[in-house]
Amino acid sequence: MPTISMFYGILILMYFYDNKKHNIPHIHAEYGDYAATIIIEDGTILDGNLPPAKMKLVQAWIEIHRDELMADWKLAVSGEPLFKIEPLR
């Protein structure tokens, strides 16, 4: 599972061929012992949780990079290499 970005201690990951369980474009975010699956389209949590302040950072990052995330999603479900995406600064 490639890490596509990292900021403020948050890892943003995308699995290859990850459209079987959740057939909706999403990312995985990890922060310490927390992990969440987040829908790219609207930034809502599909599964898991993150601390509220970290979740807001991830949602802001998704809003900024939605087009790039969708491009990576298409690559990921095809098993192709993903592009890194700029972190939140």
Buried (B, 14 or more C-beta within 10 A) or exposed (E): EBEBBBBEEBBBBBBBEBBEEEEEBBBBBBBEEBBBBBBBEEBEBBEEEBEEEBBEBBBEBBEEBBEBBEBBBEBBBEEEEBEEBEBBE
